[in-house]
């Protein structure tokens, strides 16, 4: 069977296409196997295509590791506890250089701004030793009972020195009443080292509400005007057994870290926690030469553009062009253009009038004003001989007609591209239906012919390919609209035409009625065509990507990011 | 007893026991989560002598989320919506802290009346008035205090009667053009002012209230 296909494959290229295809990878014999290879990237990861970008999908765990590295780095340089290093980094949006510079300049100010220590006050008890070494002005984490029984805190290793401050004798022997819930039965309390004590259950509710309701990772002390920030160890402790809130907190931290790093992007799919790292697309200028379409590690359907939010996959056009095109399509200005080229206003009541036939003697439906459509002057002055409309100034009439035809031409040009763009979009939208229909056909084939389930997968594969190519085609029209006319555009449009023709042919084959005796030949045709379409699509994508890298494309208007 | 209820009950009791601050918190119905606070206008301000009522709603997650407050009494102040009574104050939003109480928040409202922040306005029209002519603003604020908050009219009124009709309009916080428009139809000027003031015919509200409605009110 395999040789059969090989044969047909060659035949195909010989009769129908004189294109030389160097790459024989996608030959028909491998198709059946390919149908099960969902992630194409894994198979071809070693050699990236020109229209693909290099990127790494990262799990939340991976990003946490990156954060951990930064924290350890800072912790090592400053000689501070990792909790403090994390707060410092978060305060300065994970900008290590800036942090180091500022910290070396004035550690006290940075510590205060980052919510690690309180602004210095004269009234504060002298703590000279802890001032000089911020690592020791640590937060008081131990749960404390108001019975003044010092809790045995397991000594932590390394730099973490928890200073368990024995309550000063000033403390009244009376029971502690939490100033938030006024519950006298609460005996366990926590406080940051500002010594604003609150009961454990209030802390718990407060932190949960901050994380859950406000999606906030920056949790300040509950006291009024106290800017101390709760470090991770404190939050972990206060949340007690609530692991889901703790996980949410971790996610918020990761999101913040990702948002601060231009070469990272969070997967935009709902409730997905993956991140993609794509350093080559991190700068705005890079977006003029590449179209960074990436897929997060959670699912192959989580495909998105690293550079913009316009569409999941707008290859081959760059983000700037895609954005402009969509804006143009959404803009009312095109409606206005239509009105401008197809209508005139009644010179008396300003109603918009579309003339769709009849003579030039117009009577406004609204105000009954009678006028001439050609010169817009009152009809009464025309008498019966309006054809020699002498009120029509020669120069003005030429100008007016020029302006009108220009506006018409530009409108028609736009509509040409828009209709094709919308057509592919519409077809792609209907792909769900096509999938369902194809599914049925595949069942039918299995029943009426000898083919097995695996062998009829070629149909699904063909539909997949059609869908993919329609996406490409759709965006090629946006690209062509903005391309300056010339040889490059013509070449581009040749490629576009070849792909479009092939896709239409394949579509037709897929939709053609099934006849039991013709199934084998249909299978062959579809399989061949699918490979061909795939190749044509690659050609369009490759060539456009290459053109972008070379700066070969000339645009007919200025586009964001391009000079 | 849950923490929120215990806390609110204690706060209500605290306000009752405290006779010095002049802050009162009352139940509106049987629910302890929907209250009415009131305080007197601060001295040496246009609000002096007025009695201001505030609608208080205690949210589910109180005290970890801020209490919701808005003025029931109409107040002419840059940080209070003259239409809805909504208040623009940081502690009612992101600067809220769980240790703040109903009493301390009401005291903050009271001090907001002393020190308007026209650069961060809730009511842009009022803020504009404040910025362009503080004395005229104060006159209107005093007038509003008198008619809505039961303030003593003594301070501002004599001046107003002397000042003539212009001041009357400005003090009601209305536009002269609007008053003239309805006066031109043939209604008495004082009645027009009265009705427009009652309808709160100001700023963005003008677009919402059509002329028929005003005329209807005038004919009543």
Interface residues (C-beta under 8 A of the other chain):
Chain A: X179 X180 X181 X182 X183 X196 X198 X201 X202 X205 X206 X209 X210 X213 X222 X223 X224 X225 X226
Chain B: X3 X6 X7 X10 X61 X63 X64 X65 X97 X98 X99 X100
